[in-house]
Amino acid sequence: MTGDTGQKSVPAVQNAIIILRLLAASGQPMGATLIAREANLNVSSAFNILRTLTHEGLLSFDPEAKTYVIGMGLMEFAAPLLGANPADLIRPVLSAIAQNRQVAIALWQITESRRIVLIDRFTAPYIVQAVIAPNSRLPVFAGAIGRVYAARLGLTEAQTRKGYNSVRWQDAPGFEAFWADVQKARETGTAQDRGKLFRGLDIVASISCDAAGTPRLGMSSITITGQQTPETLDRVGEDLAKAAKQIERGVLGHSAET
């Protein structure tokens, strides 16, 4: 996550990554025309990228079927990560958001008993921040994480209301407002709690699910009210939603088709 650095992305590199992710998610051979259509590229550009990736061993090409699959060459890049501690893979992603957005970020484990447990924190230097004790526990429906949790699981209104009622709010938002936020989170993958769970704190959150679609990790930006504008809070939410998907793909084995 790079933040607003003003640097421009390289389209050819972006398109190559789109193709690699498409083939990885598909799990089956695909032809150049189908790849171009799914990646929203013209056939000529897609073919040139496919030919280059094949030459470098990142893709394999079947000349008879004229299809492509992920190649063994990708293992060269993945090998250093095999067996790595998942926390070591997550830490740089969330640290970058904390630094770029000048926020404190909490990483939560979501338990089977519907609690969230604080397992790590990341913060930018020289900011005034709320202190949360390690291993702090909250109901999974609490605050911004609770809204995304209900959204990702596709819970009904009745199920969500029951979860909402299990939370001790300092300034309860009202279930109708909470439910509206859940509906929005289904589209955006992120949600906010503006001083409702804890007065004086703005919380923005997202969630990562495992391969079975079960929420496993929650990440929340926690700032003192007034430190961030509504616009910058929205950008934090966008960053967290992207990070959550990156963690799903790279650490938890979740794909768009799961």
C-alpha positions in Angstrom: 0.0 0.0 0.0 1.8 3.1 -1.2 -0.5 5.9 -0.1 -0.6 9.2 -2.0 3.0 9.3 -3.2 2.3 10.8 -6.6 4.1 7.9 -8.3 2.5 6.5 -11.4 2.0 2.8 -11.9 3.3 1.0 -15.0 0.3 -0.3 -17.0 2.1 -3.2 -18.5 3.2 -4.5 -15.1 -0.3 -4.0 -13.7 -1.8 -5.9 -16.6 0.7 -8.7 -16.1 -0.3 -9.0 -12.5 -4.0 -9.0 -13.4 -3.4 -11.9 -15.8 -1.4 -13.9 -13.2 -4.1 -13.4 -10.5 -6.8 -14.3 -13.0 -5.1 -17.6 -13.9 -4.3 -18.3 -10.3 -7.9 -17.8 -9.2 -9.3 -19.8 -12.2 -7.3 -22.9 -11.4 -7.7 -24.2 -15.0 -6.2 -23.5 -18.4 -7.5 -20.5 -20.3 -7.0 -19.3 -23.9 -5.6 -15.9 -24.8 -9.0 -14.6 -26.0 -10.8 -15.5 -22.8 -7.9 -14.1 -20.7 -8.1 -10.8 -22.6 -11.9 -10.6 -22.1 -11.7 -11.4 -18.4 -8.8 -9.1 -17.8 -10.5 -6.3 -19.9 -7.5 -6.1 -22.3 -7.3 -6.1 -26.0 -6.2 -9.4 -27.4 -2.9 -8.1 -28.9 -1.8 -6.6 -25.5 -2.8 -9.8 -23.7 -1.0 -12.0 -26.1 2.2 -10.0 -25.8 2.1 -10.2 -22.0 1.3 -13.9 -22.1 4.2 -14.6 -24.4 6.6 -12.7 -22.2 5.4 -14.4 -19.0 5.7 -17.8 -20.7 9.2 -17.0 -21.9 10.1 -16.2 -18.3 8.6 -19.4 -17.0 5.8 -17.7 -15.0 3.2 -19.3 -17.2 3.1 -22.6 -19.1 1.6 -22.8 -22.6 -0.1 -25.9 -24.1 0.5 -25.6 -27.9 -2.2 -28.1 -28.7 -5.0 -26.6 -26.6 -3.5 -23.1 -27.0 -4.1 -22.4 -23.3 -2.1 -21.0 -20.5 -1.7 -22.0 -16.8 0.4 -20.8 -13.9 4.0 -22.0 -14.4 6.6 -23.4 -12.1 8.7 -20.2 -12.4 6.4 -18.6 -9.8 7.8 -20.9 -7.2 11.1 -19.0 -7.4 9.3 -16.0 -5.9 7.0 -18.0 -3.5 9.7 -20.3 -2.0 11.1 -17.7 0.5 7.5 -17.3 1.9 6.8 -21.0 2.3 6.7 -21.8 6.0 7.0 -18.2 7.0 5.2 -16.9 10.1 1.9 -15.4 8.8 2.3 -12.4 11.1 5.6 -11.6 9.4 3.8 -11.5 6.0 1.0 -9.3 7.4 3.1 -6.8 9.4 4.6 -4.9 6.4 1.2 -4.4 4.8 -0.4 -2.9 7.8 2.7 -1.0 8.9 2.7 0.7 5.5 -0.9 1.9 6.0 -0.2 3.1 9.5 2.7 5.2 8.3 1.1 6.5 5.1 -2.2 7.4 6.7 -0.8 8.5 10.1 -3.0 6.2 12.0 -2.8 3.4 14.6 -3.9 0.0 13.3 -5.0 -3.0 15.5 -4.9 -6.5 14.2 -7.5 -8.8 15.7 -8.0 -12.6 15.7 -11.6 -13.6 15.3 -12.4 -16.6 17.4 -15.0 -19.3 17.0 -16.8 -18.0 20.1 -17.5 -14.7 18.3 -14.9 -12.6 20.0 -12.1 -10.5 18.6 -8.7 -10.7 20.4 -6.0 -8.0 19.9 -2.9 -9.8 18.6 -0.8 -6.9 17.2 -0.6 -3.2 16.7 1.0 -0.9 14.1 1.3 2.9 14.5 2.8 5.9 12.9 5.3 7.9 15.1 4.5 11.1 16.8 0.7 10.7 16.8 -1.5 10.9 19.8 -3.3 7.6 20.1 -5.6 5.5 22.2 -3.8 2.6 24.0 -5.3 -0.8 23.8 -3.9 -3.6 26.0 -2.5 -6.7 24.3 -5.0 -9.6 24.2 -7.9 -7.2 24.7 -11.2 -8.9 23.9 -14.4 -7.6 22.4 -17.6 -9.1 21.0 -17.2 -9.7 17.3 -20.2 -7.4 16.5 -18.6 -4.5 18.2 -17.8 -1.3 16.3 -16.7 -1.2 12.7 -15.5 -4.8 12.6 -18.9 -6.0 13.7 -20.5 -4.3 10.7 -18.1 -5.9 8.2 -18.4 -9.3 10.0 -22.2 -9.3 9.4 -21.7 -8.2 5.9 -19.1 -10.8 4.9 -21.1 -13.6 6.4 -24.3 -12.4 4.7 -26.2 -12.5 8.0 -29.9 -11.8 8.0 -31.4 -8.7 9.7 -32.6 -10.8 12.6 -29.2 -12.4 13.1 -27.5 -9.1 12.9 -29.9 -7.5 15.4 -29.1 -10.3 17.9 -25.4 -9.6 17.4 -25.9 -5.8 17.7 -27.7 -6.3 21.0 -24.8 -8.2 22.5 -22.5 -5.2 22.4 -22.2 -2.6 25.1 -22.1 0.7 23.2 -21.0 4.0 24.8 -23.3 5.8 22.4 -25.4 3.3 20.6 -25.9 4.1 16.9 -29.4 2.4 16.7 -29.9 -0.8 14.9 -31.3 0.8 11.8 -28.1 2.8 11.2 -26.0 -0.2 12.1 -27.9 -2.3 9.6 -27.5 0.3 6.9 -23.8 0.3 7.4 -23.8 -3.5 7.1 -25.5 -3.2 3.7 -22.9 -0.7 2.6 -20.0 -2.9 3.8 -21.3 -5.7 1.6 -20.3 -3.6 -1.4 -17.2 -1.8 0.0 -15.6 -4.4 2.3 -15.1 -1.8 4.9 -17.1 0.1 7.6 -16.7 2.9 10.1 -17.7 3.5 13.7 -17.6 7.2 14.5 -17.6 7.5 18.3 -20.4 5.0 18.9 -18.5 2.0 20.4 -16.1 4.3 22.3 -16.8 8.0 22.5 -14.0 10.1 21.0 -12.7 7.4 18.8 -13.1 7.0 15.0 -12.7 3.4 14.0 -12.4 2.1 10.4 -12.2 -1.7 9.7 -12.0 -4.5 7.3 -11.9 -8.4 7.6 -10.0 -11.2 6.0 -11.6 -14.6 5.5 -10.1 -18.0 5.0 -10.5 -20.4 2.1 -13.9 -21.6 3.6 -15.1 -18.0 3.8 -14.9 -17.9 7.6 -13.8 -14.5 9.0 -10.4 -15.0 10.7 -8.6 -11.6 11.0 -9.9 -8.1 11.6 -7.9 -5.0 11.1 -9.1 -1.6 12.4 -7.7 1.9 12.3 -8.3 3.6 15.6 -7.9 7.4 15.8 -9.0 10.1 18.2 -11.9 12.1 16.8 -10.8 15.1 14.8 -7.4 13.7 13.8 -8.7 12.5 10.4 -11.3 14.1 8.1 -14.2 12.1 6.7 -12.3 12.0 3.4 -9.1 10.6 4.9 -11.1 8.0 6.9 -12.6 6.8 3.6 -9.1 6.4 2.2 -8.0 4.5 5.2 -11.0 2.2 4.7 -10.1 1.7 1.0 -6.5 0.8 2.0 -7.7 -1.7 4.7 -10.1 -3.3 2.3 -7.3 -3.8 -0.2 -5.0 -5.1 2.5 -7.7 -7.6 3.7 -8.0 -9.0 0.2 -4.2 -9.2 -0.2 -4.0 -11.1 3.1 -6.8 -13.4 2.1 -5.0 -14.3 -1.2 -1.5 -14.5 0.2 -1.9 -15.9 3.7 -5.4 -17.4 4.2 -5.9 -19.1 0.8 -9.1 -17.3 0.0 -10.0 -16.5 -3.6 -12.8 -14.5 -5.3 -14.4 -17.8 -6.2 -14.4 -19.3 -2.7 
